[in-house]
Amino acid sequence: MKSDQKRGISPYLLVILSFVFVILIGALILTFPFSQKSGQWGEFIDSLFVATSATCVTGLCTYKEGIGGQVTFIGQLTVLILIQIGGLGFITVLTFLITLFKKRLQFKNRYFLSQAVGSTSFAAVIKFVRKLILISFIIELIGFLLFIPAFYTIYKNDPKMLIWSSIFTSISAFNNAGFDIFGSTSLIRDVGNVAMDSLPSWAYYYICSVIMLLITFGGLSFLVIMEMFSFKKKPKQYKAFTKIVILTSFILLVGGCALLMLTDGMKSTNRISLFDALFQSVTCRTAGFANFNQENLSTGGYVVSCLLMFVGGSPLSTAGGIKTTTAFIIVLAIFCYLRGKKVVAFKRSYSSNMILKAMSLVFIAAILIAVSFVGIGLFERNNPLCEDGEKLMFEVVSAFGTVGLSANLTPTLALGSKIILILLMFLGRLGPITFFQIFQNSIDKEEKIHFKYVEEDFLIG
């Protein structure tokens, strides 16, 4: 008993505390005058909001002029570093801490981590982290090189801006952060965005296409990327996890684009094009870049976008949301239940414990979103921009899914609303692995009870 007490704080709690520390440091740097283009002290709550949004790779911003218009190069560099830390994710920091304290780590935590990264041994975790960092660097480098030709068309007389915009956009896109330095209107044209309006048509669509590719790779699990590019297996030999991620991601991408064309592609005004619908379907997977004005979405468009944002990307990726595997296992369980069959797919069966965790996660996520929506609604009673409930819900789901798409409400929110969104972004980025492990100790204590209660069935539904 005493030896257990001496083990100290849980590594999983250390992960959360370390990210809180990173966010606070980032917020302080962004508050200093040298980070503000005005040369004045910045509002701490806005700096805290942006630091949280960057670390949680969300993209929501309370700066009315955006990152590029509000903060200096030092401030932009700070945001980019926070994005990179957040993109590498809690699992990377967790692995570092476990490596640091592995002599005192319980066996169950070693086993849990090895299972989390699909490894059969604890030693392989270190190799996984090294591969993860290498993959991130390679993809971001490729993105940087691909952006150079397009950005050269507007920054050919400014080499520093050419390099910086390419680096910033590549890292932000791959990490699904959604931040940019082009102003407060993201990639939307014809709304006063000088950088985007200055681009030739080919360069604009080229940049959007590269961003979509980076978002897609960032939203895939690092485990999936490693297996796809190992070239040691044929697609038929992929693990069930990889097949589930690829299949679900494809369905969401194509299905989201098709539904958006049905809801917003046939409107009489402000209709969405096929390319914009495809981009919207991709960016709703927790990226946050926008080439279509989100205020012009129809009610159906908001619903489709919220569903895509709620699901998000895949486990062990740079994306947020409840994750593709969670959505897959729940839909599969319902489908199999209606057919009266066991939960089976890709020649594998899935435990009731996994289904229960997935459903619990969705339930908790829905409760968090509902409570946040009501809370912000109370704080924004006198805000005419928040009278439209669908736009407010869009903002809330965007925060939880760490997406960053906005109907331009965030900069107008009150202090209480900003705090709610800060907490929501942080909780949304925690992910199921960290969240469930925090409460694992209490579950283990329950399992030590050496008796069982009599089971009882009662009417459901």
C-alpha positions as CSV (number, residue, x, y, z in Angstrom):
1,M,0.0,0.0,0.0
2,K,2.7,2.5,0.9
3,S,4.7,1.7,-2.2
4,D,1.6,2.6,-4.3
5,Q,1.3,5.9,-2.5
6,K,4.9,6.8,-3.1
7,R,4.4,6.5,-6.8
8,G,3.2,10.1,-6.8
9,I,1.1,11.8,-9.5
10,S,-0.2,9.8,-12.5
11,P,1.8,10.3,-15.7
12,Y,-1.6,11.0,-17.4
13,L,-2.3,13.8,-15.1
14,L,1.2,15.1,-15.7
15,V,0.4,15.3,-19.4
16,I,-2.6,17.6,-18.7
17,L,-0.6,19.7,-16.3
18,S,2.3,20.0,-18.8
19,F,-0.1,21.2,-21.5
20,V,-1.7,23.7,-19.1
21,F,1.8,25.0,-18.4
22,V,2.6,25.3,-22.1
23,I,-0.7,27.2,-22.7
24,L,0.0,29.6,-19.9
25,I,3.5,30.3,-21.1
26,G,2.2,30.9,-24.6
27,A,-0.5,33.2,-23.3
28,L,2.0,35.3,-21.4
29,I,4.3,35.7,-24.4
30,L,1.4,36.7,-26.6
31,T,0.3,39.3,-24.0
32,F,3.7,41.2,-23.9
33,P,4.0,44.3,-26.0
34,F,6.7,42.8,-28.2
35,S,4.1,40.3,-29.4
36,Q,1.5,42.9,-30.3
37,K,1.8,45.0,-33.4
38,S,0.3,47.9,-31.5
39,G,3.2,47.9,-29.2
40,Q,0.8,47.8,-26.2
41,W,0.0,45.1,-23.7
42,G,-2.5,42.6,-25.1
43,E,-5.7,41.4,-23.3
44,F,-4.7,38.4,-21.3
45,I,-8.0,36.6,-21.9
46,D,-7.6,36.9,-25.7
47,S,-4.0,35.8,-25.5
48,L,-5.1,32.8,-23.3
49,F,-7.8,32.0,-25.8
50,V,-5.4,32.0,-28.8
51,A,-2.7,30.1,-26.9
52,T,-5.3,27.4,-26.0
53,S,-6.7,27.3,-29.5
54,A,-3.1,26.9,-30.9
55,T,-2.0,24.2,-28.4
56,C,-5.3,22.4,-28.9
57,V,-4.9,22.8,-32.7
58,T,-8.3,24.4,-33.0
59,G,-8.0,27.7,-35.0
60,L,-10.7,29.8,-33.3
61,C,-9.3,33.3,-32.8
62,T,-10.6,36.3,-30.7
63,Y,-8.3,38.7,-32.6
64,K,-10.5,40.7,-34.9
65,E,-7.6,41.2,-37.3
66,G,-6.5,37.6,-37.1
67,I,-3.0,36.3,-36.3
68,G,-1.3,38.1,-39.2
69,G,-2.9,41.5,-38.4
70,Q,-2.7,41.4,-34.6
71,V,0.7,39.9,-33.6
72,T,4.3,40.4,-34.6
73,F,6.7,37.8,-35.9
74,I,7.5,36.7,-32.3
75,G,3.8,36.3,-31.6
76,Q,3.3,34.3,-34.8
77,L,6.3,32.1,-34.0
78,T,4.9,31.5,-30.6
79,V,1.6,30.4,-32.1
80,L,3.4,28.1,-34.5
81,I,5.4,26.5,-31.7
82,L,2.2,25.9,-29.8
83,I,0.6,24.4,-32.8
84,Q,3.5,22.0,-33.3
85,I,3.4,20.9,-29.7
86,G,-0.3,20.4,-29.8
87,G,-0.1,18.6,-33.1
88,L,2.4,16.1,-31.8
89,G,-0.2,15.4,-29.2
90,F,-0.7,14.2,-25.7
91,I,0.5,10.7,-26.5
92,T,4.0,12.1,-27.4
93,V,4.3,14.0,-24.2
94,L,2.9,11.0,-22.3
95,T,5.5,8.8,-23.8
96,F,8.3,11.2,-22.8
97,L,7.0,11.3,-19.2
98,I,6.6,7.6,-19.0
99,T,10.2,7.1,-20.4
100,L,11.4,9.6,-17.8
101,F,9.6,7.8,-14.9
102,K,9.5,4.3,-16.3
103,K,11.3,2.8,-13.3
104,R,8.3,3.7,-11.1
105,L,5.6,3.0,-13.7
106,Q,3.0,0.4,-12.9
107,F,2.8,-2.5,-15.3
108,K,-0.8,-1.7,-16.2
109,N,0.3,1.7,-17.4
110,R,3.0,0.2,-19.5
111,Y,0.6,-2.3,-21.0
112,F,-2.0,0.5,-21.6
113,L,0.5,2.7,-23.5
114,S,1.8,-0.2,-25.6
115,Q,-1.8,-1.0,-26.5
116,A,-2.5,2.6,-27.3
117,V,0.1,2.7,-30.0
118,G,-0.5,-0.8,-31.3
119,S,2.8,-2.1,-30.0
120,T,3.5,-5.5,-28.5
121,S,6.2,-4.2,-26.2
122,F,6.9,-1.1,-24.1
123,A,10.3,-0.7,-25.7
124,A,8.7,-0.2,-29.2
125,V,6.9,3.0,-27.9
126,I,10.2,5.0,-28.1
127,K,10.6,3.9,-31.7
128,F,7.0,4.9,-32.4
129,V,7.6,8.4,-31.0
130,R,10.7,8.9,-33.1
131,K,8.8,7.8,-36.2
132,L,6.0,10.1,-35.4
133,I,8.3,13.1,-35.2
134,L,10.1,12.1,-38.4
135,I,6.8,11.7,-40.3
136,S,5.6,15.1,-39.1
137,F,8.8,16.7,-40.2
138,I,8.8,15.1,-43.6
139,I,5.2,15.9,-44.4
140,E,5.5,19.5,-43.2
141,L,8.7,19.9,-45.3
142,I,7.0,18.5,-48.4
143,G,4.1,20.9,-47.7
144,F,6.5,23.8,-47.4
145,L,8.2,23.0,-50.7
146,L,4.8,22.6,-52.4
147,F,3.6,26.0,-51.2
148,I,6.6,27.9,-52.5
149,P,5.6,28.1,-56.2
150,A,2.1,29.5,-55.4
151,F,3.2,32.0,-52.8
152,Y,6.0,33.2,-55.0
153,T,3.4,34.8,-57.2
154,I,2.6,37.4,-54.5
155,Y,5.7,37.4,-52.4
156,K,8.5,37.2,-55.1
157,N,9.8,40.6,-53.9
158,D,9.6,39.6,-50.2
159,P,11.7,36.3,-49.7
160,K,11.2,36.4,-45.9
161,M,7.4,36.5,-46.2
162,L,7.5,33.8,-49.0
163,I,9.4,31.4,-46.7
164,W,7.5,32.3,-43.5
165,S,4.0,32.0,-45.1
166,S,4.9,28.6,-46.6
167,I,6.3,27.3,-43.3
168,F,3.4,28.6,-41.3
169,T,0.7,27.3,-43.6
170,S,2.3,23.9,-44.0
171,I,2.6,23.3,-40.2
172,S,-0.8,24.7,-39.5
173,A,-2.5,22.6,-42.2
174,F,-0.8,19.3,-41.3
175,N,-1.5,19.8,-37.6
176,N,-5.2,20.6,-38.5
177,A,-4.9,23.9,-36.7
178,G,-6.6,26.2,-39.2
179,F,-4.5,29.3,-38.2
180,D,-3.1,31.5,-41.1
181,I,-1.4,34.8,-41.3
182,F,-3.4,36.2,-44.2
183,G,-6.0,38.1,-42.2
184,S,-9.2,37.4,-40.4
185,T,-11.0,35.8,-43.3
186,S,-8.9,32.6,-43.8
187,L,-8.7,31.7,-47.5
188,I,-12.0,33.3,-48.5
189,R,-11.7,35.5,-51.6
190,D,-13.6,38.7,-52.5
191,V,-14.0,39.8,-48.9
192,G,-11.0,42.1,-48.5
193,N,-8.4,39.4,-48.1
194,V,-5.5,41.0,-50.0
195,A,-3.2,38.0,-50.1
196,M,-5.9,35.6,-51.4
197,D,-7.3,38.2,-53.9
198,S,-3.8,38.8,-55.2
199,L,-3.3,35.1,-56.1
200,P,-3.9,34.0,-59.7
201,S,-6.7,31.4,-60.0
202,W,-4.4,28.5,-60.5
203,A,-2.3,29.4,-57.5
204,Y,-5.4,29.8,-55.3
205,Y,-6.8,26.4,-56.2
206,Y,-3.3,24.9,-56.0
207,I,-2.9,26.2,-52.4
208,C,-6.3,24.9,-51.4
209,S,-5.6,21.5,-52.9
210,V,-2.2,21.2,-51.0
211,I,-4.0,22.3,-47.8
212,M,-6.6,19.6,-48.3
213,L,-3.9,16.9,-48.7
214,L,-2.0,18.1,-45.6
215,I,-5.3,18.1,-43.6
216,T,-6.1,14.6,-44.8
217,F,-2.8,13.2,-43.8
218,G,-2.8,15.0,-40.5
219,G,-6.3,13.6,-39.8
220,L,-5.2,10.1,-40.4
221,S,-3.6,8.2,-37.6
222,F,0.2,8.0,-37.5
223,L,-0.3,4.3,-37.2
224,V,-2.2,4.2,-40.4
225,I,0.4,6.4,-42.2
226,M,3.2,4.1,-41.0
227,E,1.4,1.0,-42.2
228,M,0.5,2.5,-45.6
229,F,4.0,3.6,-46.3
230,S,5.8,0.6,-44.9
231,F,5.4,-1.1,-48.3
232,K,5.7,-4.5,-46.5
233,K,2.0,-5.2,-46.6
234,K,-0.7,-5.3,-49.3
235,P,-4.0,-3.4,-48.5
236,K,-5.7,-6.7,-47.8
237,Q,-3.1,-7.4,-45.0
238,Y,-3.7,-4.1,-43.2
239,K,-4.8,-4.2,-39.6
240,A,-8.5,-3.8,-38.9
241,F,-7.7,-0.4,-37.3
242,T,-6.2,0.9,-40.6
243,K,-9.1,-0.4,-42.7
244,I,-11.6,1.2,-40.3
245,V,-9.8,4.5,-40.4
246,I,-9.5,4.6,-44.2
247,L,-13.0,3.4,-44.9
248,T,-14.7,5.8,-42.4
249,S,-12.6,8.7,-43.5
250,F,-13.5,8.1,-47.2
251,I,-17.2,7.8,-46.4
252,L,-17.2,11.0,-44.4
253,L,-15.2,12.9,-47.1
254,V,-17.3,11.8,-50.0
255,G,-20.6,11.8,-48.1
256,G,-20.0,15.2,-46.5
257,C,-19.2,16.7,-50.0
258,A,-22.4,15.2,-51.5
259,L,-24.6,16.3,-48.6
260,L,-23.2,19.9,-48.8
261,M,-24.0,20.0,-52.5
262,L,-27.5,19.0,-51.7
263,T,-28.0,21.5,-48.9
264,D,-26.0,24.5,-50.3
265,G,-25.1,23.7,-53.9
266,M,-28.6,24.3,-55.2
267,K,-29.5,27.5,-53.5
268,S,-30.5,30.6,-55.5
269,T,-27.9,32.8,-53.7
270,N,-24.5,32.1,-52.1
271,R,-24.4,28.6,-53.4
272,I,-21.4,26.5,-52.8
273,S,-19.3,25.1,-55.7
274,L,-18.2,21.4,-55.9
275,F,-14.7,22.4,-55.1
276,D,-15.7,24.5,-52.1
277,A,-18.0,21.6,-50.9
278,L,-15.1,19.2,-51.1
279,F,-12.8,21.7,-49.2
280,Q,-15.6,22.2,-46.6
281,S,-15.9,18.4,-46.1
282,V,-12.2,18.1,-45.6
283,T,-11.7,21.1,-43.4
284,C,-14.6,20.1,-41.1
285,R,-12.4,17.1,-40.1
286,T,-11.0,19.5,-37.5
287,A,-8.8,21.7,-39.7
288,G,-10.5,25.1,-39.6
289,F,-9.3,26.7,-42.9
290,A,-12.2,28.1,-44.9
291,N,-12.6,29.1,-48.5
292,F,-16.4,29.5,-48.2
293,N,-18.0,32.1,-45.9
294,Q,-19.5,30.1,-43.1
295,E,-22.1,32.7,-42.5
296,N,-23.6,31.8,-45.9
297,L,-24.3,28.1,-45.0
298,S,-27.9,27.0,-44.9
299,T,-29.4,25.3,-41.9
300,G,-28.7,21.9,-43.6
301,G,-25.2,23.0,-44.3
302,Y,-24.6,23.8,-40.6
303,V,-26.0,20.4,-39.6
304,V,-23.8,18.5,-42.0
305,S,-20.7,20.6,-41.0
306,C,-21.5,20.0,-37.3
307,L,-21.7,16.3,-37.8
308,L,-18.4,16.2,-39.6
309,M,-16.8,18.4,-36.9
310,F,-18.2,16.2,-34.1
311,V,-16.7,13.0,-35.6
312,G,-13.4,14.7,-36.5
313,G,-10.3,12.7,-37.4
314,S,-8.7,9.5,-36.2
315,P,-7.0,8.4,-33.0
316,L,-3.2,9.2,-32.7
317,S,-3.5,11.9,-35.3
318,T,-3.4,15.7,-35.2
319,A,-7.2,15.9,-35.4
320,G,-9.8,16.2,-32.7
321,G,-13.5,15.1,-32.4
322,I,-14.8,11.8,-31.1
323,K,-12.7,10.1,-33.8
324,T,-13.6,8.0,-36.8
325,T,-13.1,4.7,-35.0
326,T,-15.6,5.8,-32.3
327,A,-18.2,6.6,-34.9
328,F,-17.5,3.4,-36.8
329,I,-17.9,1.1,-33.8
330,I,-21.2,2.7,-32.7
331,V,-22.7,2.6,-36.2
332,L,-21.5,-1.0,-36.6
333,A,-23.0,-2.0,-33.2
334,I,-26.4,-0.5,-34.0
335,F,-26.4,-2.1,-37.4
336,C,-25.5,-5.6,-36.1
337,Y,-27.9,-5.2,-33.2
338,L,-30.8,-4.5,-35.6
339,R,-29.8,-7.6,-37.6
340,G,-29.6,-9.7,-34.5
341,K,-25.9,-10.5,-35.1
342,K,-22.6,-10.2,-33.2
343,V,-20.5,-7.1,-33.7
344,V,-18.1,-8.2,-36.5
345,A,-16.3,-6.4,-39.2
346,F,-13.1,-7.1,-41.3
347,K,-13.0,-10.6,-39.9
348,R,-12.7,-9.3,-36.3
349,S,-15.2,-9.2,-33.4
350,Y,-15.3,-6.3,-31.0
351,S,-15.9,-6.4,-27.3
352,S,-18.9,-4.9,-25.4
353,N,-16.3,-3.0,-23.4
354,M,-15.1,-1.2,-26.5
355,I,-18.7,-0.4,-27.6
356,L,-19.5,0.9,-24.1
357,K,-16.4,3.2,-24.1
358,A,-17.4,4.5,-27.5
359,M,-21.0,5.2,-26.5
360,S,-19.8,6.8,-23.2
361,L,-17.5,9.1,-25.1
362,V,-20.2,10.2,-27.5
363,F,-22.6,10.8,-24.6
364,I,-20.1,12.8,-22.6
365,A,-19.2,14.9,-25.7
366,A,-22.9,15.6,-26.4
367,I,-23.4,16.7,-22.8
368,L,-20.4,19.0,-22.9
369,I,-21.6,20.6,-26.1
370,A,-25.1,21.0,-24.8
371,V,-24.0,22.6,-21.5
372,S,-21.6,24.9,-23.3
373,F,-24.3,25.9,-25.7
374,V,-26.7,26.8,-22.9
375,G,-23.9,28.6,-20.9
376,I,-22.8,30.7,-23.8
377,G,-26.4,31.5,-24.7
378,L,-26.9,32.9,-21.2
379,F,-23.7,35.1,-21.4
380,E,-24.7,36.3,-24.9
381,R,-28.3,37.3,-24.2
382,N,-27.6,40.8,-25.4
383,N,-25.4,39.9,-28.3
384,P,-27.5,40.2,-31.5
385,L,-25.0,38.1,-33.5
386,C,-25.8,35.1,-31.2
387,E,-29.5,35.2,-31.6
388,D,-29.2,32.6,-34.4
389,G,-29.0,29.4,-32.5
390,E,-27.6,27.3,-35.4
391,K,-24.6,29.7,-35.7
392,L,-23.9,29.5,-32.0
393,M,-24.1,25.7,-32.0
394,F,-21.7,25.7,-35.0
395,E,-19.2,27.7,-32.9
396,V,-19.5,25.4,-29.9
397,V,-19.1,22.2,-31.9
398,S,-16.2,23.8,-33.7
399,A,-14.5,24.4,-30.4
400,F,-15.1,20.9,-29.0
401,G,-14.0,19.2,-32.2
402,T,-10.9,21.5,-32.2
403,V,-11.9,22.6,-35.7
404,G,-11.7,26.3,-35.7
405,L,-14.3,27.1,-38.3
406,S,-16.3,30.2,-37.3
407,A,-19.4,32.1,-38.3
408,N,-17.6,35.2,-37.1
409,L,-19.0,35.1,-33.6
410,T,-15.9,34.3,-31.5
411,P,-14.4,37.8,-31.6
412,T,-17.6,39.3,-30.3
413,L,-18.1,37.0,-27.3
414,A,-18.2,38.1,-23.7
415,L,-15.5,37.0,-21.1
416,G,-17.6,34.2,-19.7
417,S,-18.3,32.7,-23.2
418,K,-14.6,32.9,-24.0
419,I,-13.7,30.9,-20.8
420,I,-16.3,28.3,-21.7
421,L,-14.8,27.9,-25.2
422,I,-11.3,27.7,-23.7
423,L,-12.4,24.8,-21.5
424,L,-14.3,23.2,-24.3
425,M,-11.2,23.3,-26.6
426,F,-9.0,21.8,-23.9
427,L,-11.5,19.0,-23.0
428,G,-12.0,18.3,-26.7
429,R,-8.3,17.9,-27.3
430,L,-7.8,15.5,-24.3
431,G,-9.1,12.6,-26.3
432,P,-10.5,9.3,-25.1
433,I,-7.1,7.8,-24.2
434,T,-6.1,10.4,-21.7
435,F,-9.7,10.9,-20.5
436,F,-10.4,7.2,-19.7
437,Q,-7.0,6.6,-18.2
438,I,-7.5,9.3,-15.6
439,F,-10.4,7.5,-14.2
440,Q,-8.9,4.0,-14.7
441,N,-7.7,3.9,-11.1
442,S,-11.2,4.1,-9.7
443,I,-12.4,1.5,-12.1
444,D,-9.6,-0.8,-11.0
445,K,-10.6,-0.3,-7.4
446,E,-14.1,-1.5,-8.2
447,E,-12.8,-4.6,-9.9
448,K,-11.0,-5.6,-6.7
449,I,-14.3,-6.2,-4.9
450,H,-14.6,-10.0,-4.5
451,F,-18.4,-10.3,-4.9
452,K,-20.9,-9.5,-7.6
453,Y,-24.4,-8.2,-7.5
454,V,-27.3,-10.2,-9.0
455,E,-27.9,-9.1,-12.6
456,E,-31.4,-7.7,-13.4
457,D,-33.0,-6.9,-16.7
458,F,-35.7,-4.2,-17.1
459,L,-37.6,-2.6,-19.9
460,I,-35.6,-0.3,-22.2
461,G,-37.2,2.1,-24.7
